């Protein structure tokens, strides 16, 4: 068998003699490889920035090649100026938003951008249905099923992500719940799927029917996310991100576009894997996370008044930290709210200058999005070697002199290990309570998203330092410098 038959004749021709579609196919393959390489590099903080850049370059290459080489019925792509203008506007909005967003609002931005991806997939599906109707052509069942799937999944991702954004931003402060809610939500989803099935089976390009399907899917996305509490938002964001990838993959299948298909599959698979890993980190199934309505902030329980805790001053905390040999810092969302990551790193650096070993214990679901604490600490230039995963730090906790808990709550609550009646029961936690001393920086005694008191706060080896995290760490830093 000849090399020409194995690889195809076009690959043996000089580049200048290749047809444009062959060159475009090669570019798509290169772009697809950059997506995979970029995703691989995103798995490590040291290479994450480079991985993001590699994937962005691949996407830019695919876009430029499409505008320059794509043809339809022998005609080149039209409306280039409008496409470039739209891209310029979108790029400007995204650039400014990404540069200005504070770290506390990063989860909201991720959720919003993810929703835009799902909305794009749904919009493309709607346009294809409109084009088929205008041309009086009947879509084959395979093609229409891809359009319907992309439209439904993209719509759910859009509306669900917008609700997640509203919850994280504080626009929607409470979760709406009622008896039989899961059944009602399932019925809404089944209606959307039923309409989509009718479109495929009847082979009818009915814009009104298609719009009804889109509206029903949007409604389901809202109903799906509204009852879920803030503690589970990282899992929800990851799941909806996976949905956006799947919607894009169906679009790639419809168009026969390899780069769109590859990108969608990579995003969908990575998002679902991350969803499963985070659910496992909470010792819960994905179904339990998405449908159990866990994670709503509740009022403090009445037991607080009958228990005692020990409050200390920044001077006391400085003495404990300065003369410790091994300090472990447990960051949480409160650190991001206070924007205290830089003050924390300055305190840690001062301790290290005095011979103290400092490490950061990272819980998989701390914060409001996957990897929130990693991103927060990376922004403050914390060396990656000092970030220790929960499973690796826990065996060493009995040997730690001081654990400094900054803005974390449920992820260090011993009730997850000791109280079978607690909503946190079975959830893996950072075993801060097993250290010799614990300092908790917190504004008040309010519970975390699980709505239960934290047993750690009342333990004899725990001291509470009340106040704004940034202000308290700055005060402790000044005292440490004076010792």
MARTOR-35448 format. One record per residue (C-alpha): residue in one letter; x, z, y. Coordinates in nm, 3 decimals. Example, Ala and Ser with C-alpha at 12.3 -4.5 7.8 and 13.67 -1.06 7.14 Angstrom:
+------+---------+---------+---------+
| code |       x |       z |       y |
+------+---------+---------+---------+
|    A |   1.230 |   0.780 |  -0.450 |
|    S |   1.367 |   0.714 |  -0.106 |
+------+---------+---------+---------+
END
This chain:
+------+---------+---------+---------+
| code |       x |       z |       y |
+------+---------+---------+---------+
|    X |   0.000 |   0.000 |   0.000 |
|    X |   0.142 |  -0.099 |   0.339 |
|    X |   0.202 |   0.138 |   0.631 |
|    X |  -0.034 |  -0.080 |   0.833 |
|    X |  -0.325 |  -0.002 |   0.599 |
|    X |  -0.241 |   0.368 |   0.584 |
|    X |  -0.214 |   0.438 |   0.954 |
|    X |  -0.420 |   0.153 |   1.098 |
|    X |  -0.291 |  -0.161 |   1.260 |
|    X |  -0.342 |  -0.037 |   1.617 |
|    X |  -0.086 |   0.242 |   1.573 |
|    X |   0.183 |  -0.015 |   1.491 |
|    X |   0.121 |  -0.223 |   1.801 |
|    X |   0.318 |  -0.163 |   2.122 |
|    X |   0.144 |   0.081 |   2.352 |
|    X |   0.071 |  -0.185 |   2.613 |
|    X |  -0.110 |  -0.400 |   2.358 |
|    X |  -0.336 |  -0.124 |   2.232 |
|    X |  -0.701 |  -0.133 |   2.316 |
|    X |  -0.816 |   0.135 |   2.559 |
|    X |  -1.031 |   0.314 |   2.303 |
|    X |  -0.732 |   0.355 |   2.072 |
|    X |  -0.522 |   0.504 |   2.350 |
|    X |  -0.812 |   0.731 |   2.444 |
|    X |  -0.842 |   0.849 |   2.084 |
|    X |  -0.473 |   0.940 |   2.079 |
|    X |  -0.510 |   1.130 |   2.407 |
|    X |  -0.804 |   1.319 |   2.262 |
|    X |  -0.596 |   1.421 |   1.962 |
|    X |  -0.318 |   1.545 |   2.193 |
|    X |  -0.572 |   1.736 |   2.403 |
|    X |  -0.724 |   1.892 |   2.091 |
|    X |  -0.380 |   2.012 |   1.983 |
|    X |  -0.325 |   2.174 |   2.324 |
|    X |  -0.652 |   2.365 |   2.283 |
|    X |  -0.539 |   2.506 |   1.949 |
|    X |  -0.188 |   2.588 |   2.075 |
|    X |  -0.331 |   2.745 |   2.389 |
|    X |  -0.572 |   2.961 |   2.190 |
|    X |  -0.288 |   3.076 |   1.966 |
|    X |  -0.082 |   3.179 |   2.267 |
|    X |  -0.378 |   3.365 |   2.416 |
|    X |  -0.352 |   3.611 |   2.127 |
|    X |  -0.045 |   3.775 |   2.281 |
|    X |  -0.016 |   3.910 |   2.639 |
|    X |   0.334 |   3.771 |   2.677 |
|    X |   0.220 |   3.416 |   2.615 |
|    X |  -0.141 |   3.436 |   2.735 |
|    X |  -0.075 |   3.288 |   3.079 |
|    X |   0.121 |   3.000 |   2.930 |
|    X |  -0.149 |   2.942 |   2.668 |
|    X |  -0.415 |   2.922 |   2.938 |
|    X |  -0.202 |   2.668 |   3.126 |
|    X |  -0.139 |   2.460 |   2.812 |
|    X |  -0.511 |   2.437 |   2.736 |
|    X |  -0.589 |   2.355 |   3.100 |
|    X |  -0.335 |   2.073 |   3.101 |
|    X |  -0.487 |   1.935 |   2.783 |
|    X |  -0.835 |   1.942 |   2.936 |
|    X |  -0.708 |   1.771 |   3.254 |
|    X |  -0.542 |   1.505 |   3.041 |
|    X |  -0.864 |   1.440 |   2.850 |
|    X |  -1.068 |   1.415 |   3.171 |
|    X |  -0.828 |   1.173 |   3.342 |
|    X |  -0.800 |   0.959 |   3.028 |
|    X |  -1.180 |   0.947 |   2.994 |
|    X |  -1.229 |   0.831 |   3.352 |
|    X |  -0.953 |   0.571 |   3.321 |
|    X |  -1.009 |   0.436 |   2.969 |
|    X |  -1.365 |   0.508 |   2.856 |
|    X |  -1.592 |   0.206 |   2.828 |
|    X |  -1.960 |   0.166 |   2.746 |
|    X |  -2.081 |  -0.173 |   2.625 |
|    X |  -1.756 |  -0.320 |   2.752 |
|    X |  -1.801 |  -0.173 |   3.101 |
|    X |  -1.574 |   0.093 |   3.251 |
|    X |  -1.704 |   0.434 |   3.354 |
|    X |  -1.902 |   0.422 |   3.677 |
|    X |  -1.958 |   0.665 |   3.966 |
|    X |  -1.594 |   0.774 |   3.959 |
|    X |  -1.604 |   0.896 |   4.320 |
|    X |  -1.909 |   1.112 |   4.252 |
|    X |  -1.746 |   1.255 |   3.941 |
|    X |  -1.425 |   1.337 |   4.128 |
|    X |  -1.624 |   1.492 |   4.414 |
|    X |  -1.824 |   1.711 |   4.176 |
|    X |  -1.505 |   1.818 |   3.999 |
|    X |  -1.338 |   1.901 |   4.330 |
|    X |  -1.631 |   2.116 |   4.439 |
|    X |  -1.647 |   2.296 |   4.104 |
|    X |  -1.269 |   2.348 |   4.101 |
|    X |  -1.275 |   2.496 |   4.451 |
|    X |  -1.559 |   2.734 |   4.364 |
|    X |  -1.391 |   2.844 |   4.040 |
|    X |  -1.049 |   2.887 |   4.205 |
|    X |  -1.181 |   3.098 |   4.492 |
|    X |  -1.402 |   3.308 |   4.262 |
|    X |  -1.119 |   3.375 |   4.016 |
|    X |  -0.874 |   3.467 |   4.292 |
|    X |  -1.109 |   3.702 |   4.475 |
|    X |  -1.289 |   3.874 |   4.190 |
|    X |  -1.179 |   4.238 |   4.147 |
|    X |  -1.078 |   4.358 |   3.801 |
|    X |  -1.397 |   4.565 |   3.778 |
|    X |  -1.602 |   4.247 |   3.814 |
|    X |  -1.401 |   4.041 |   3.565 |
|    X |  -1.657 |   4.089 |   3.283 |
|    X |  -1.933 |   3.961 |   3.510 |
|    X |  -1.728 |   3.655 |   3.599 |
|    X |  -1.652 |   3.579 |   3.235 |
|    X |  -2.020 |   3.610 |   3.149 |
|    X |  -2.123 |   3.390 |   3.442 |
|    X |  -1.870 |   3.116 |   3.362 |
|    X |  -1.972 |   3.126 |   2.997 |
|    X |  -2.334 |   3.080 |   3.099 |
|    X |  -2.237 |   2.776 |   3.303 |
|    X |  -2.082 |   2.624 |   2.990 |
|    X |  -2.404 |   2.674 |   2.794 |
|    X |  -2.605 |   2.534 |   3.084 |
|    X |  -2.387 |   2.221 |   3.091 |
|    X |  -2.445 |   2.162 |   2.721 |
|    X |  -2.823 |   2.197 |   2.769 |
|    X |  -2.818 |   1.971 |   3.077 |
|    X |  -2.629 |   1.699 |   2.891 |
|    X |  -2.881 |   1.716 |   2.608 |
|    X |  -3.169 |   1.680 |   2.855 |
|    X |  -3.007 |   1.378 |   3.021 |
|    X |  -2.956 |   1.207 |   2.687 |
|    X |  -3.323 |   1.259 |   2.602 |
|    X |  -3.423 |   1.117 |   2.944 |
|    X |  -3.198 |   0.814 |   2.894 |
|    X |  -3.349 |   0.749 |   2.551 |
|    X |  -3.698 |   0.769 |   2.700 |
|    X |  -3.616 |   0.535 |   2.990 |
|    X |  -3.463 |   0.278 |   2.758 |
|    X |  -3.762 |   0.305 |   2.523 |
|    X |  -3.523 |   0.362 |   2.233 |
|    X |  -3.607 |   0.590 |   1.943 |
|    X |  -3.336 |   0.838 |   1.854 |
|    X |  -3.243 |   0.865 |   1.490 |
|    X |  -3.315 |   1.204 |   1.327 |
|    X |  -2.943 |   1.287 |   1.307 |
|    X |  -2.885 |   1.211 |   1.675 |
|    X |  -3.198 |   1.389 |   1.794 |
|    X |  -3.119 |   1.696 |   1.583 |
|    X |  -2.778 |   1.721 |   1.752 |
|    X |  -2.938 |   1.694 |   2.096 |
|    X |  -3.203 |   1.953 |   2.010 |
|    X |  -2.948 |   2.197 |   1.867 |
|    X |  -2.722 |   2.163 |   2.172 |
|    X |  -3.017 |   2.210 |   2.407 |
|    X |  -3.154 |   2.522 |   2.234 |
|    X |  -2.820 |   2.698 |   2.183 |
|    X |  -2.695 |   2.607 |   2.529 |
|    X |  -3.016 |   2.732 |   2.693 |
|    X |  -3.000 |   3.064 |   2.507 |
|    X |  -2.637 |   3.104 |   2.612 |
|    X |  -2.719 |   3.022 |   2.976 |
|    X |  -3.008 |   3.264 |   3.026 |
|    X |  -2.854 |   3.534 |   2.806 |
|    X |  -2.525 |   3.520 |   2.994 |
|    X |  -2.704 |   3.541 |   3.328 |
|    X |  -2.887 |   3.854 |   3.213 |
|    X |  -2.557 |   4.000 |   3.092 |
|    X |  -2.409 |   3.922 |   3.434 |
|    X |  -2.701 |   4.095 |   3.606 |
|    X |  -2.661 |   4.403 |   3.385 |
|    X |  -2.289 |   4.429 |   3.443 |
|    X |  -2.327 |   4.369 |   3.816 |
|    X |  -2.588 |   4.642 |   3.842 |
|    X |  -2.866 |   4.404 |   3.947 |
|    X |  -3.057 |   4.503 |   3.633 |
|    X |  -2.994 |   4.873 |   3.583 |
|    X |  -3.225 |   4.952 |   3.293 |
|    X |  -3.303 |   4.785 |   2.965 |
|    X |  -3.660 |   4.672 |   2.904 |
|    X |  -3.782 |   4.781 |   2.562 |
|    X |  -4.116 |   4.805 |   2.389 |
|    X |  -4.253 |   4.855 |   2.041 |
|    X |  -4.230 |   4.545 |   1.826 |
|    X |  -3.983 |   4.380 |   2.061 |
|    X |  -3.765 |   4.228 |   1.788 |
|    X |  -4.073 |   4.072 |   1.629 |
|    X |  -4.188 |   3.927 |   1.961 |
|    X |  -3.841 |   3.789 |   2.034 |
|    X |  -3.823 |   3.631 |   1.689 |
|    X |  -4.158 |   3.460 |   1.747 |
|    X |  -4.029 |   3.312 |   2.074 |
|    X |  -3.721 |   3.178 |   1.895 |
|    X |  -3.933 |   3.034 |   1.613 |
|    X |  -4.152 |   2.854 |   1.868 |
|    X |  -3.844 |   2.694 |   2.024 |
|    X |  -3.713 |   2.593 |   1.682 |
|    X |  -4.057 |   2.463 |   1.581 |
|    X |  -4.079 |   2.241 |   1.889 |
|    X |  -3.728 |   2.114 |   1.824 |
|    X |  -3.815 |   2.038 |   1.463 |
|    X |  -4.124 |   1.847 |   1.575 |
|    X |  -3.914 |   1.636 |   1.813 |
|    X |  -3.675 |   1.546 |   1.533 |
|    X |  -3.939 |   1.480 |   1.265 |
|    X |  -4.182 |   1.284 |   1.483 |
|    X |  -3.897 |   1.089 |   1.646 |
|    X |  -4.075 |   1.109 |   1.979 |
|    X |  -3.886 |   1.110 |   2.307 |
|    X |  -4.138 |   1.329 |   2.487 |
|    X |  -3.981 |   1.477 |   2.804 |
|    X |  -4.260 |   1.733 |   2.843 |
|    X |  -4.220 |   1.855 |   2.486 |
|    X |  -3.844 |   1.869 |   2.529 |
|    X |  -3.878 |   2.063 |   2.857 |
|    X |  -4.112 |   2.310 |   2.684 |
|    X |  -3.851 |   2.364 |   2.416 |
|    X |  -3.582 |   2.427 |   2.680 |
|    X |  -3.807 |   2.672 |   2.867 |
|    X |  -3.884 |   2.862 |   2.546 |
|    X |  -3.515 |   2.882 |   2.457 |
|    X |  -3.434 |   3.012 |   2.806 |
|    X |  -3.705 |   3.275 |   2.763 |
|    X |  -3.558 |   3.381 |   2.430 |
|    X |  -3.211 |   3.418 |   2.586 |
|    X |  -3.355 |   3.657 |   2.844 |
|    X |  -3.560 |   3.851 |   2.589 |
|    X |  -3.260 |   3.870 |   2.356 |
|    X |  -3.020 |   4.035 |   2.603 |
|    X |  -3.258 |   4.246 |   2.817 |
|    X |  -3.298 |   4.530 |   2.560 |
|    X |  -2.924 |   4.560 |   2.485 |
|    X |  -2.742 |   4.845 |   2.659 |
|    X |  -2.422 |   4.821 |   2.858 |
|    X |  -2.204 |   4.975 |   2.586 |
|    X |  -2.262 |   4.669 |   2.369 |
|    X |  -2.202 |   4.412 |   2.643 |
|    X |  -1.851 |   4.320 |   2.516 |
|    X |  -2.002 |   4.216 |   2.184 |
|    X |  -2.288 |   4.030 |   2.355 |
|    X |  -2.050 |   3.838 |   2.582 |
|    X |  -1.835 |   3.738 |   2.286 |
|    X |  -2.140 |   3.629 |   2.084 |
|    X |  -2.282 |   3.420 |   2.370 |
|    X |  -1.939 |   3.266 |   2.422 |
|    X |  -1.947 |   3.159 |   2.061 |
|    X |  -2.291 |   3.007 |   2.116 |
|    X |  -2.160 |   2.804 |   2.410 |
|    X |  -1.884 |   2.667 |   2.189 |
|    X |  -2.131 |   2.569 |   1.917 |
|    X |  -2.354 |   2.395 |   2.174 |
|    X |  -2.054 |   2.196 |   2.300 |
|    X |  -1.957 |   2.108 |   1.942 |
|    X |  -2.301 |   1.958 |   1.877 |
|    X |  -2.257 |   1.751 |   2.193 |
|    X |  -1.922 |   1.633 |   2.062 |
|    X |  -2.083 |   1.533 |   1.734 |
|    X |  -2.350 |   1.334 |   1.917 |
|    X |  -2.100 |   1.144 |   2.130 |
|    X |  -1.838 |   1.114 |   1.859 |
|    X |  -1.600 |   1.278 |   2.108 |
|    X |  -1.317 |   1.444 |   1.919 |
|    X |  -1.186 |   1.659 |   2.202 |
|    X |  -1.534 |   1.793 |   2.284 |
|    X |  -1.596 |   1.863 |   1.917 |
|    X |  -1.262 |   2.034 |   1.864 |
|    X |  -1.294 |   2.245 |   2.177 |
|    X |  -1.643 |   2.355 |   2.081 |
|    X |  -1.545 |   2.443 |   1.726 |
|    X |  -1.241 |   2.641 |   1.843 |
|    X |  -1.443 |   2.836 |   2.100 |
|    X |  -1.732 |   2.893 |   1.859 |
|    X |  -1.511 |   3.013 |   1.574 |
|    X |  -1.291 |   3.232 |   1.793 |
|    X |  -1.591 |   3.387 |   1.965 |
|    X |  -1.765 |   3.467 |   1.639 |
|    X |  -1.449 |   3.613 |   1.486 |
|    X |  -1.401 |   3.833 |   1.792 |
|    X |  -1.766 |   3.941 |   1.769 |
|    X |  -1.721 |   4.044 |   1.407 |
|    X |  -1.398 |   4.231 |   1.480 |
|    X |  -1.551 |   4.428 |   1.768 |
|    X |  -1.856 |   4.517 |   1.562 |
|    X |  -1.624 |   4.638 |   1.288 |
|    X |  -1.432 |   4.844 |   1.546 |
|    X |  -1.759 |   5.027 |   1.616 |
|    X |  -1.834 |   5.059 |   1.243 |
|    X |  -2.154 |   4.862 |   1.290 |
|    X |  -2.282 |   4.525 |   1.179 |
|    X |  -2.335 |   4.244 |   1.428 |
|    X |  -2.710 |   4.259 |   1.360 |
|    X |  -2.710 |   4.630 |   1.440 |
|    X |  -2.527 |   4.569 |   1.767 |
|    X |  -2.756 |   4.287 |   1.877 |
|    X |  -3.091 |   4.423 |   1.761 |
|    X |  -3.069 |   4.805 |   1.738 |
|    X |  -3.096 |   4.861 |   2.115 |
|    X |  -2.801 |   5.100 |   2.109 |
|    X |  -2.585 |   5.150 |   2.416 |
|    X |  -2.825 |   5.249 |   2.692 |
|    X |  -2.715 |   5.514 |   2.936 |
|    X |  -2.920 |   5.827 |   2.886 |
|    X |  -2.960 |   6.145 |   3.081 |
|    X |  -2.724 |   6.429 |   2.998 |
|    X |  -2.848 |   6.649 |   2.721 |
|    X |  -2.959 |   7.001 |   2.792 |
|    X |  -2.675 |   7.155 |   2.592 |
|    X |  -2.422 |   7.112 |   2.873 |
|    X |  -2.533 |   7.425 |   3.057 |
|    X |  -2.469 |   7.645 |   2.752 |
|    X |  -2.113 |   7.527 |   2.697 |
|    X |  -1.792 |   7.596 |   2.880 |
|    X |  -1.511 |   7.369 |   2.983 |
|    X |  -1.183 |   7.424 |   3.166 |
|    X |  -1.116 |   7.261 |   3.502 |
|    X |  -0.763 |   7.220 |   3.639 |
|    X |  -0.599 |   7.103 |   3.962 |
|    X |  -0.354 |   6.815 |   4.016 |
|    X |  -0.073 |   7.076 |   4.024 |
|    X |  -0.164 |   7.198 |   3.676 |
|    X |  -0.185 |   6.842 |   3.543 |
|    X |   0.152 |   6.757 |   3.696 |
|    X |   0.322 |   7.047 |   3.520 |
|    X |   0.173 |   6.954 |   3.182 |
|    X |   0.276 |   6.590 |   3.217 |
|    X |   0.620 |   6.645 |   3.372 |
|    X |   0.745 |   6.879 |   3.101 |
|    X |   0.592 |   6.692 |   2.806 |
|    X |   0.804 |   6.487 |   2.571 |
|    X |   0.536 |   6.245 |   2.451 |
|    X |   0.237 |   6.134 |   2.663 |
|    X |  -0.038 |   5.896 |   2.550 |
|    X |  -0.272 |   5.743 |   2.810 |
|    X |  -0.623 |   5.638 |   2.705 |
|    X |  -0.771 |   5.401 |   2.969 |
|    X |  -1.142 |   5.326 |   3.002 |
|    X |  -1.385 |   5.145 |   3.227 |
|    X |  -1.368 |   5.429 |   3.483 |
|    X |  -1.008 |   5.329 |   3.549 |
|    X |  -1.120 |   4.978 |   3.636 |
|    X |  -1.401 |   5.109 |   3.859 |
|    X |  -1.154 |   5.324 |   4.053 |
|    X |  -0.904 |   5.035 |   4.065 |
|    X |  -0.647 |   5.292 |   3.967 |
|    X |  -0.433 |   5.089 |   3.727 |
|    X |  -0.144 |   5.057 |   3.973 |
|    X |  -0.150 |   5.430 |   4.055 |
|    X |  -0.153 |   5.502 |   3.682 |
|    X |   0.150 |   5.283 |   3.620 |
|    X |   0.340 |   5.450 |   3.907 |
|    X |   0.266 |   5.789 |   3.751 |
|    X |   0.379 |   5.665 |   3.409 |
|    X |   0.700 |   5.521 |   3.557 |
|    X |   0.780 |   5.851 |   3.727 |
|    X |   0.728 |   6.034 |   3.399 |
|    X |   0.956 |   5.789 |   3.220 |
|    X |   1.227 |   5.845 |   3.481 |
|    X |   1.212 |   6.211 |   3.383 |
|    X |   1.261 |   6.135 |   3.014 |
|    X |   0.895 |   6.139 |   2.904 |
|    X |   0.787 |   5.889 |   2.643 |
|    X |   0.470 |   5.710 |   2.765 |
|    X |   0.235 |   5.493 |   2.559 |
|    X |  -0.113 |   5.350 |   2.615 |
|    X |  -0.377 |   5.383 |   2.340 |
|    X |  -0.614 |   5.084 |   2.344 |
|    X |  -0.958 |   5.102 |   2.183 |
|    X |  -1.095 |   4.759 |   2.078 |
|    X |  -1.421 |   4.797 |   2.271 |
|    X |  -1.306 |   4.996 |   2.575 |
|    X |  -1.430 |   4.842 |   2.899 |
|    X |  -1.697 |   4.583 |   2.955 |
|    X |  -1.549 |   4.274 |   2.792 |
|    X |  -1.319 |   4.193 |   2.501 |
|    X |  -0.963 |   4.289 |   2.589 |
|    X |  -1.066 |   4.441 |   2.922 |
|    X |  -0.808 |   4.720 |   2.909 |
|    X |  -0.531 |   4.481 |   2.804 |
|    X |  -0.605 |   4.259 |   3.103 |
|    X |  -0.633 |   4.557 |   3.337 |
|    X |  -0.295 |   4.697 |   3.234 |
|    X |  -0.129 |   4.356 |   3.226 |
|    X |  -0.233 |   4.314 |   3.590 |
|    X |  -0.033 |   4.628 |   3.667 |
|    X |   0.268 |   4.490 |   3.472 |
|    X |   0.257 |   4.742 |   3.189 |
|    X |   0.509 |   4.636 |   2.920 |
|    X |   0.327 |   4.507 |   2.615 |
|    X |   0.539 |   4.727 |   2.389 |
|    X |   0.372 |   5.034 |   2.540 |
|    X |   0.021 |   4.917 |   2.440 |
|    X |  -0.065 |   5.066 |   2.102 |
|    X |  -0.377 |   4.981 |   1.903 |
|    X |  -0.612 |   5.258 |   1.791 |
|    X |  -0.522 |   5.239 |   1.422 |
|    X |  -0.151 |   5.263 |   1.500 |
|    X |  -0.168 |   5.553 |   1.747 |
|    X |  -0.411 |   5.780 |   1.561 |
|    X |  -0.171 |   5.897 |   1.284 |
|    X |   0.074 |   6.007 |   1.554 |
|    X |  -0.178 |   6.204 |   1.763 |
|    X |  -0.096 |   6.553 |   1.619 |
|    X |   0.261 |   6.506 |   1.746 |
|    X |   0.159 |   6.405 |   2.100 |
|    X |   0.213 |   6.668 |   2.370 |
|    X |  -0.042 |   6.540 |   2.622 |
|    X |  -0.318 |   6.278 |   2.604 |
|    X |  -0.430 |   6.161 |   2.947 |
|    X |  -0.783 |   6.018 |   2.929 |
|    X |  -0.862 |   5.810 |   3.239 |
|    X |  -1.219 |   5.686 |   3.268 |
|    X |  -1.285 |   5.673 |   2.893 |
|    X |  -1.569 |   5.859 |   2.724 |
|    X |  -1.741 |   5.746 |   2.403 |
|    X |  -1.420 |   5.601 |   2.254 |
|    X |  -1.266 |   5.953 |   2.243 |
|    X |  -1.577 |   6.150 |   2.144 |
|    X |  -1.506 |   6.353 |   1.826 |
|    X |  -1.880 |   6.354 |   1.748 |
|    X |  -1.825 |   6.011 |   1.595 |
|    X |  -1.622 |   6.189 |   1.330 |
|    X |  -1.795 |   6.526 |   1.304 |
|    X |  -2.167 |   6.490 |   1.384 |
|    X |  -2.378 |   6.277 |   1.147 |
|    X |  -2.673 |   6.302 |   1.388 |
|    X |  -2.481 |   6.148 |   1.677 |
|    X |  -2.547 |   5.786 |   1.778 |
|    X |  -2.169 |   5.743 |   1.761 |
|    X |  -2.145 |   5.863 |   1.399 |
|    X |  -1.903 |   5.646 |   1.202 |
|    X |  -1.761 |   5.466 |   1.503 |
|    X |  -1.378 |   5.461 |   1.490 |
|    X |  -1.239 |   5.649 |   1.789 |
|    X |  -0.903 |   5.736 |   1.938 |
|    X |  -0.828 |   6.085 |   1.803 |
|    X |  -0.734 |   6.237 |   2.138 |
|    X |  -0.874 |   6.575 |   2.032 |
|    X |  -0.595 |   6.613 |   1.774 |
|    X |  -0.321 |   6.615 |   2.038 |
|    X |  -0.168 |   6.942 |   2.159 |
|    X |  -0.313 |   6.902 |   2.508 |
|    X |  -0.573 |   6.670 |   2.661 |
|    X |  -0.627 |   6.598 |   3.030 |
|    X |  -0.948 |   6.412 |   3.116 |
|    X |  -0.978 |   6.255 |   3.460 |
|    X |  -1.348 |   6.207 |   3.529 |
|    X |  -1.583 |   6.208 |   3.827 |
|    X |  -1.847 |   6.427 |   3.661 |
|    X |  -1.976 |   6.554 |   3.329 |
|    X |  -2.217 |   6.262 |   3.288 |
|    X |  -2.221 |   6.117 |   2.936 |
|    X |  -2.104 |   5.771 |   2.839 |
|    X |  -2.323 |   5.478 |   2.740 |
|    X |  -2.418 |   5.645 |   2.414 |
|    X |  -2.604 |   5.905 |   2.620 |
|    X |  -2.452 |   6.206 |   2.442 |
|    X |  -2.221 |   6.483 |   2.556 |
|    X |  -1.857 |   6.440 |   2.471 |
|    X |  -1.739 |   6.716 |   2.238 |
|    X |  -1.385 |   6.659 |   2.361 |
|    X |  -1.463 |   6.799 |   2.706 |
|    X |  -1.541 |   7.144 |   2.565 |
|    X |  -1.250 |   7.181 |   2.324 |
|    X |  -0.992 |   7.455 |   2.390 |
|    X |  -0.704 |   7.209 |   2.423 |
|    X |  -0.887 |   6.997 |   2.685 |
|    X |  -0.859 |   7.031 |   3.062 |
|    X |  -1.087 |   6.846 |   3.304 |
|    X |  -0.949 |   6.702 |   3.628 |
|    X |  -1.254 |   6.604 |   3.831 |
|    X |  -1.239 |   6.335 |   4.097 |
|    X |  -1.176 |   5.967 |   4.162 |
|    X |  -0.924 |   5.840 |   3.907 |
|    X |  -0.703 |   5.665 |   4.162 |
|    X |  -0.699 |   5.958 |   4.403 |
|    X |  -0.631 |   6.211 |   4.126 |
|    X |  -0.341 |   6.012 |   3.982 |
|    X |  -0.188 |   5.969 |   4.324 |
|    X |  -0.217 |   6.344 |   4.379 |
|    X |  -0.062 |   6.419 |   4.038 |
|    X |   0.220 |   6.172 |   4.110 |
|    X |   0.310 |   6.353 |   4.432 |
|    X |   0.320 |   6.686 |   4.249 |
|    X |   0.535 |   6.541 |   3.968 |
|    X |   0.788 |   6.414 |   4.223 |
|    X |   0.817 |   6.766 |   4.365 |
|    X |   0.892 |   6.931 |   4.030 |
+------+---------+---------+---------+
END
